[in-house]
């Protein structure tokens, strides 16, 4: 009773009428989709781990560049679902396995790379050990603006981490259609729902990168960076192994 009253109130106000004029999705479905999509975006996964790692170790700008890469990956997944490519991948054991193992291999590579960086930081700690009476120098210059190639590398990592996740294929293939009207054109609905998902992802991860980038200044101790490299390396390897054992169902 209360729910029906609430929905009738929303549907009869001028603001929802304006929304209905520019959207293919019903207001009721939109009100359900946005919070569920937000929860889906916030849930920890490889994207979260990557952006947290980059933001804490390399800085806010690199983390935000990676966030833009993840958002672009969502756009590609939306387009693939809209064109039927995702359905083909999900129904083909061979294609799904290829995507799964390539994604797993990439996560394992990220994990191994993080562990190697951890060892490099460990060696740097030994080389830069302060002399008696001197304070240790920071391992990074927080005032330096990252070079375009550094931002591009972070962007590519975010993009590939999201794009090569076969679970994302299944999410966009099964989650989005639940909020779509089969009697309306599907392409605009895919674009609308995918655009909302991409925007939510961009807002969340850009904000996360900013917060962690600010916190990073308190964790510039080389030994903390060494520990964080090792932990994130183990996390990526665990994600890669879990992804390699995943099934399409």
Order of alpha helices (4+ residues) and beta strands (2+ residues): alpha-alpha-alpha-alpha-alpha-alpha-alpha-alpha-alpha-alpha-alpha
